[in-house]
Amino acid sequence: MRSLYATTTAAAVFAIAGPTVATAEEFSISAGFAVTSEYVSQGLKFSDGPAVQPYVELSYGGLYAGVWASNGDENLLFADSEVDYYIGYRGEIEAFYYDVSVAYYTFQDSTFPPPDDTISYEEYLVSAGYAVNLQLYVTGNVGYAPEFETTDLSLDVDYFTDLPGLALAASYGSVMSDISGADEWNYWSIGGSYSLTDTITLDLTYHDSDETGDFIEGADGLIVTTISFDF
């Protein structure tokens, strides 16, 4: 599943730094896609090889709605493709920022027991953070998926260096679930990104997890490279 938390931090950075479409009372549209060496979410592998992940998002003031998609790997987890729909509201109060949203995940050609062509479920997401300064941001996230009684708690730290375009990021999270064989696991990541232009960003991130269950595969010391195009 796609994590919407990164959107929260990025929106807050721009909102605090200066006027943006996220705070302007007008409609705007953004779109793009990423090509990543492997699809990793919540410390789990969703693909065993490259994934292409397009998205489109509409916004008006703090309100936003969008669609995100990715190919996956049915031999690893859930399905061989995924399409997510989401809607939410984001904003800021001085140095504090927040994001409340709901996401609806759909997985095609699912192998999740019992086997079905498509499975779907919703997740409710709340994110809040604090801009220590214009370079350092700390964000806490909570996600809850009633279908599987799954709770995801995570903490993100983002640091925008003095070198223009270079940012560092670290994250730690814990998932509690009633999915058979995957009751609870922790995950963490650390990496950096560099913006080549206003629309092209390179990312290199190390992912790890203590998930060792037979049903799902954790990202065990996995280095993921990504190039993103955002318009």
Number of C-alpha atoms within 10 A of each C-alpha: 21 18 12 18 23 13 11 22 26 12 22 25 21 15 20 18 12 8 10 12 17 21 19 14 12 10 13 14 14 12 15 16 18 19 18 21 18 21 27 23 15 26 26 23 22 30 23 15 13 16 22 18 19 18 18 16 17 15 22 17 17 17 19 19 18 18 18 20 22 23 20 26 21 19 15 18 18 24 24 19 20 25 20 20 17 19 17 18 18 23 20 19 10 10 16 17 23 21 24 18 20 20 24 17 20 20 26 19 17 23 20 16 8 7 11 13 11 16 19 14 14 18 20 17 21 21 23 22 22 19 19 11 13 14 14 17 23 18 22 19 20 19 22 20 18 13 12 15 11 17 19 20 18 20 19 21 17 22 17 19 13 9 8 10 15 17 19 18 17 18 18 19 20 18 21 17 18 13 14 11 13 17 13 17 20 19 22 21 21 17 18 17 19 17 16 12 10 10 11 15 18 20 18 18 18 17 25 22 22 16 22 14 14 10 15 19 19 26 26 17 12 17 16 17 18 19 18 18 16 15 11
